[in-house]
Amino acid sequence: MKNIQPTTQIKSTPKDVFLHLLHIVTFYISVVSLTSLLIQYIDIMFPNPLNFDLSGVLNLILWFTSILVIAFPFYIGTSLLMARDLSANPAKTELKVRKWFIYFTLFLAALTVLIDLILLVYNFLSGELTASFFLKTLIVLVVAGAAFGYYLWDLKKKADENASSTRKMIAWGVTVAVLLSIIGGFFLVGSPATQRARKFDDRRIQDLSAIKDQIVFTYWTQKGKLPEKFGDLDDKISGFIIPNDPETMAPYEYNVTDQFSFELCANFKTKSLVRGATPATPAMYRGSQFEQNWTHNAERTCFKRTIDPELYKQQIGNIPAAKQPLPLQK
C-alpha cells in the first residue's frame, strides 16, 4: 500500500489578492470599453437614419478611448507580473483567490454575451440595420468569447515555460489589437487641438443662437423692427450683453439685408459634425429650432434669417400698456 504524502496548500498573501483584484477589474473595464468602442465604429460605418448622432458617437469614442488608454496598460502590466510570479512559483496556480477570480470572470463573460445578444436582438427587432446588427453581434461574440476561451485555458493550463510563452504571445496580440482600435479613434475624432477648435465652434453657434433669439423674440416683437446695430440689443434690465467670439474676442458680424431679414456671421475652424452637412443657406425663420440651419464649413459663414411678419403681427399689436394706478376705494 502506497503512502500518500500530505500536500501543503499555498496560502494567498495580501499582494496576491491585490494583484489579482487589480488584474480582473482592469480586465473588465478594458473589455467593456473595447467592445463599446468597436460598436461605435460600426455605428459610423452603418449610421441609422432614425437616431444617428455623429457628435454623440464621436464623444463616446473619446470616452472609451480615454478609458482604454489608462486601464489597458494596467491590465497588461498585472498580467506580466502574474505570469512572472507563476513561473517562479508554479504552486500559485492552485491559489484559491486566483481560481475564484477566474471563475467569476468566466461567469461575467458568459453573462455579457447573453445580455448583449438580447439587446442586439431587441434592437434588430426594433428596426436596426441588418449589416449593423450582424457586425455588432460578431464583435460581442469575438471579444467576450476570446476572453472566455483564454481564461478557461488559463484555468486548466499548468505553470510551465510553454504556458508562459503562450501568455506573452497572447498579451502582445491583444495589445496590437487594442492599439489599432485606439488609433482608429484618433483618426475619426481628431487630435486634441481639433477637439478644442470644435468646442470653440460649438460656443460660437450657441452665441449666434442667443443673439438671434434676442433679435426676434425680444427686439422685433416689442418694436416691430430689426435693430440697426448690435448695441441696440444690450438690455441692462434683463442683463443681456452681446457676446464676442470666445477665442479671438472679436465681435460677431450682424447685417440687416431688408425689412424682415438679417445675417449673423462668424469665423469657424472646423466643419459641422452632421452627416451630409452643407454650408448655411438662406432659410425662412419661423420660430422653430428644428427649421434653423447652423451647419458650417471651416471658414467664415453667414446665417440668414427671415422673420415671417404674419407670425408676429399680433404680438406686435398687443404690447401691454403701462398700468394706471387704481382709484382709491371709499
C-alpha positions in Angstrom: 0.0 0.0 0.0 1.4 3.3 -1.1 1.9 6.1 1.4 0.0 9.2 0.5 2.1 12.3 1.2 0.0 15.2 2.6 0.1 18.1 0.2 0.7 21.6 1.6 -1.7 24.2 0.3 -0.2 27.5 -0.5 -1.9 30.5 1.0 -2.7 33.8 -0.6 -0.9 36.9 0.5 -2.2 40.4 0.5 0.0 41.0 -2.5 -1.7 38.2 -4.4 -5.2 39.4 -3.6 -4.3 43.0 -4.6 -2.6 41.9 -7.9 -5.4 39.5 -8.9 -8.1 42.1 -8.0 -6.5 44.9 -10.0 -5.9 42.5 -12.9 -9.6 41.4 -13.0 -11.0 44.9 -12.5 -8.9 46.4 -15.3 -9.8 43.4 -17.5 -13.5 44.1 -17.1 -13.0 47.8 -17.8 -10.9 47.1 -20.9 -13.2 44.5 -22.4 -16.3 46.7 -21.9 -14.5 49.8 -23.3 -13.0 47.9 -26.3 -16.4 46.3 -27.2 -18.2 49.7 -26.9 -15.5 51.4 -28.9 -15.8 48.9 -31.8 -19.6 49.2 -31.7 -19.3 53.0 -32.1 -17.2 52.3 -35.2 -20.0 50.2 -36.6 -22.5 53.0 -35.9 -20.3 55.3 -38.0 -19.9 52.8 -40.8 -23.7 52.0 -40.9 -25.5 55.0 -39.5 -29.1 54.5 -38.5 -31.0 57.5 -40.0 -33.7 57.2 -37.3 -31.4 58.0 -34.3 -27.8 58.6 -35.6 -26.0 61.5 -33.9 -22.4 61.8 -35.2 -21.4 64.3 -32.5 -22.7 62.0 -29.8 -20.9 58.9 -31.3 -17.6 60.8 -31.5 -18.0 61.9 -27.9 -18.4 58.3 -26.8 -15.4 57.3 -28.9 -13.4 59.9 -26.9 -14.6 58.4 -23.6 -13.9 54.8 -24.4 -10.6 55.6 -25.9 -9.6 57.5 -22.8 -10.6 54.6 -20.6 -8.6 52.1 -22.7 -5.5 54.3 -22.7 -5.5 54.2 -18.9 -7.0 50.8 -17.9 -5.4 48.6 -20.5 -1.7 49.2 -19.6 -2.6 48.3 -16.0 -4.2 45.1 -17.3 -1.1 44.2 -19.3 1.2 45.1 -16.5 -0.6 43.0 -14.0 -0.7 40.1 -16.5 3.1 40.2 -16.9 3.7 40.4 -13.2 1.3 37.4 -12.5 3.0 35.4 -15.3 6.4 36.1 -13.9 5.1 35.1 -10.4 3.6 31.9 -11.7 6.9 31.0 -13.4 8.8 31.5 -10.2 6.2 29.8 -8.0 4.2 27.2 -10.0 2.2 26.2 -7.0 0.4 29.5 -7.1 -1.7 28.2 -10.0 -3.7 26.5 -7.2 -4.4 29.7 -5.3 -8.0 29.9 -4.3 -8.1 33.7 -4.9 -6.9 33.0 -8.5 -9.4 30.4 -9.2 -12.2 32.4 -7.7 -11.4 35.4 -9.8 -11.1 33.3 -13.0 -14.4 31.5 -12.4 -16.1 34.8 -11.7 -14.6 36.2 -14.9 -15.9 33.2 -16.9 -19.4 33.8 -15.4 -19.3 37.5 -16.3 -18.1 36.8 -19.8 -20.9 34.4 -20.4 -23.4 36.8 -18.8 -22.1 39.6 -21.0 -22.6 37.6 -24.1 -26.1 36.7 -23.1 -27.1 40.3 -22.2 -25.5 41.8 -25.3 -27.1 39.3 -27.6 -30.5 40.0 -26.0 -30.0 43.8 -26.5 -28.8 43.4 -30.1 -31.7 41.1 -31.0 -34.1 43.7 -29.4 -32.5 46.5 -31.5 -32.7 44.3 -34.6 -36.4 43.6 -34.0 -36.9 47.4 -33.4 -35.7 48.0 -37.0 -31.9 48.3 -36.7 -30.0 47.8 -40.0 -29.2 44.2 -40.7 -25.5 44.7 -41.5 -25.0 46.7 -38.3 -26.8 44.1 -36.3 -24.6 41.2 -37.5 -21.4 43.2 -37.1 -22.2 44.2 -33.6 -23.1 40.7 -32.7 -19.9 39.4 -34.2 -17.9 42.0 -32.2 -19.5 40.9 -28.9 -19.1 37.2 -29.6 -15.4 37.6 -30.6 -14.4 39.8 -27.7 -16.3 38.0 -25.0 -15.7 34.6 -26.5 -12.0 35.3 -26.7 -11.9 36.3 -23.0 -13.9 33.3 -22.0 -11.7 30.9 -24.0 -8.5 32.4 -22.7 -9.4 32.2 -19.0 -10.8 28.7 -19.5 -7.4 27.7 -21.0 -5.5 29.6 -18.3 -7.5 27.8 -15.6 -6.6 24.3 -16.9 -3.0 25.1 -18.0 -0.2 24.4 -15.6 2.6 26.9 -15.0 5.4 25.9 -17.3 7.7 27.5 -19.8 5.4 26.8 -22.8 2.4 28.3 -21.0 4.4 31.4 -20.0 5.5 32.0 -23.7 1.9 31.5 -24.9 0.6 34.0 -22.4 3.2 36.5 -23.6 2.2 35.9 -27.3 -1.5 36.4 -26.4 -0.6 39.6 -24.5 1.3 41.0 -27.5 -1.5 40.1 -29.9 -4.2 41.7 -27.7 -2.0 44.8 -27.3 -1.7 45.3 -31.0 -5.5 44.9 -31.5 -6.2 47.4 -28.8 -3.7 49.9 -30.2 -5.2 49.6 -33.6 -8.6 50.3 -32.2 -7.3 53.4 -30.3 -5.5 54.7 -33.4 -8.7 54.3 -35.4 -10.5 56.5 -32.8 -7.9 59.3 -33.2 -8.4 59.2 -37.0 -12.2 59.6 -36.6 -12.3 62.1 -33.7 -9.2 64.1 -34.5 -6.3 65.5 -32.4 -6.8 67.4 -29.1 -6.3 70.6 -31.0 -9.1 69.7 -33.3 -11.4 68.9 -30.3 -10.6 72.3 -28.8 -11.3 74.1 -32.1 -14.6 72.2 -32.3 -15.6 73.3 -28.8 -14.9 76.9 -29.8 -17.2 76.4 -32.8 -19.9 75.0 -30.7 -19.7 78.0 -28.4 -20.0 80.3 -31.5 -23.2 78.6 -32.6 -24.6 79.0 -29.0 -23.7 82.7 -29.1 -25.3 83.2 -32.5 -28.4 81.4 -31.5 -28.7 83.6 -28.3 -28.3 86.7 -30.4 -30.9 85.5 -32.9 -33.4 84.9 -30.1 -32.7 88.4 -28.7 -33.3 89.9 -32.1 -36.5 88.0 -32.9 -38.2 87.3 -29.6 -37.3 90.5 -27.7 -36.4 93.3 -30.1 -38.7 92.5 -33.0 -41.8 91.5 -31.0 -41.6 94.6 -28.9 -40.6 97.3 -31.5 -41.7 95.8 -34.8 -38.4 96.4 -36.5 -34.9 95.0 -36.7 -32.1 96.6 -34.7 -29.7 98.7 -36.7 -26.6 97.6 -34.8 -25.6 95.2 -32.1 -25.5 97.8 -29.4 -29.3 98.2 -29.7 -29.7 94.7 -28.3 -27.9 95.3 -25.0 -30.5 95.3 -22.2 -29.4 96.3 -18.7 -32.7 95.3 -17.2 -32.7 91.7 -18.5 -28.9 91.6 -18.3 -28.4 90.6 -21.9 -25.0 91.6 -23.3 -23.9 90.8 -26.9 -21.2 88.0 -26.6 -18.0 88.1 -28.6 -16.0 85.4 -30.3 -14.8 83.1 -27.4 -11.4 82.6 -29.0 -10.4 85.9 -30.6 -12.8 88.1 -28.5 -13.7 89.9 -31.8 -17.4 90.9 -32.3 -19.6 88.8 -34.4 -21.0 90.3 -37.7 -24.5 91.5 -38.0 -26.1 92.8 -41.2 -29.6 93.9 -42.0 -30.4 92.7 -45.5 -34.0 94.0 -45.8 -37.0 94.9 -43.6 -37.5 91.4 -42.3 -34.1 89.7 -42.9 -30.8 89.8 -41.2 -27.5 87.9 -41.2 -25.2 86.7 -38.4 -21.7 85.8 -39.4 -18.7 84.1 -37.6 -15.4 82.6 -38.5 -15.3 78.8 -37.9 -12.3 76.5 -37.6 -14.0 73.1 -38.2 -16.8 71.6 -40.2 -20.1 70.8 -38.6 -20.4 67.2 -37.2 -23.6 66.5 -39.2 -23.6 63.7 -41.8 -24.4 65.3 -45.2 -24.0 68.8 -43.9 -23.8 71.7 -46.3 -22.8 75.3 -45.8 -25.5 77.6 -44.4 -28.2 78.6 -46.9 -30.9 81.2 -46.7 -34.0 79.9 -44.8 -37.3 81.3 -43.7 -37.2 81.6 -39.9 -40.5 80.6 -38.3 -39.5 80.4 -34.6 -38.7 76.6 -34.5 -35.2 75.4 -33.8 -35.7 72.4 -36.0 -36.1 74.7 -39.0 -32.8 76.6 -38.4 -29.7 75.8 -40.3 -26.5 76.2 -38.3 -24.3 73.9 -40.4 -20.9 75.4 -41.5 -17.6 74.6 -43.0 -14.2 75.6 -41.6 -14.5 79.2 -42.9 -16.4 82.4 -42.5 -20.1 81.6 -42.6 -23.1 83.8 -42.6 -26.5 82.6 -41.5 -29.5 84.4 -43.0 -32.8 84.5 -41.0 -36.0 85.9 -42.4 -38.9 86.8 -40.0 -42.4 86.0 -41.1 -44.4 89.1 -40.1 -47.7 87.2 -40.2 -46.5 85.1 -37.3 -45.6 88.0 -35.0 -48.1 90.8 -36.1 -50.5 90.0 -33.2 -47.7 90.1 -30.7 -46.6 93.5 -32.1 -50.0 95.0 -31.8 -50.7 93.7 -28.3 -47.9 95.2 -26.3 -49.4 95.8 -22.9 -49.6 99.5 -21.9 -48.4 100.8 -18.6 -51.0 100.2 -15.9 -52.6 103.2 -14.3 -53.0 103.4 -10.6 -56.3 102.1 -9.3 -58.7 104.6 -7.8 -58.9 104.6 -4.0 -61.9 102.7 -2.7 -64.1 104.7 -0.3 
